[in-house]
């Protein structure tokens, strides 16, 4: 088989040589038909393909009969490999960067390589395609005008709750990558840290057992507490805070600031006067905050 060709449904296509530089190429997140024609051109035409796991990449290449030179580039060898890759880019090669699935750099290696390649004056190109982040967002039914991708949450509950508390007032839909095996515990922490918001889980996107669940966090927690749907890969999406929550956070911030220089009682009186809220209510809130 010649280099610089790919095969699609029995037909063989010649791939043009891509321009010199680093080509960040998205690959499918399950359904191989989500590969793009441009991705095939670049994977077949590049001088080499940098990939996380050569066995995973080889399976994809074989599917499209691409005989690319594969080079492993992953978090364990990245520091050692980067200078070698930069030297190849400096020599005018066209290199493709892929990850095991989806878009490289999105919870996957590549960010430092792109930064170093740019700093070294190499061209960097995107060949966009599948990403679980956007696929999850479009099926969730939650606001899409603003969203915050927070990657994976910490595996331990205390650290997870702390991270969720930091994200509580983020003014957009929260998007996480999560393991279905851990989703029941994570949902419990989400309710504790964020309140019972609308949410969705999108599991096995683009694959045979694709399942999207939508409801309040408590509905999803009840579902996963039964121990079902624990296999595969998952995106967790959570609606932004409601306006009342934002008001509460602002009130807390004012109380905390005022309590820096006044007693709890005086601070509550001042903030109650400023906001027109009942003094007893503000005092109770200040006591709770003061007790933290
Ligand atoms: N770079 C990839 C992307 O663009 O989506 C993500 C890589 S990250 C290491 C892998 C995580 O993405 C999985 O643990 C899961 O949370 C999510 N993921 C990947 N494929 C998925 C799929 N088909 N359905 C749902 N989530 C998926």
Boltz pocket constraint, residues with backbone or C-beta under 6 A from the ligand:
constraints:
  - pocket:
      binder: B
      contacts: [[A, 29], [A, 30], [A, 99], [A, 101], [A, 102], [A, 103], [A, 104], [A, 105], [A, 106], [A, 107], [A, 108], [A, 130], [A, 131], [A, 132], [A, 133], [A, 176], [A, 177], [A, 178], [A, 179], [A, 202], [A, 203], [A, 204], [A, 205], [A, 206], [A, 207], [A, 233], [A, 234], [A, 235]]
      max_distance: 6.0
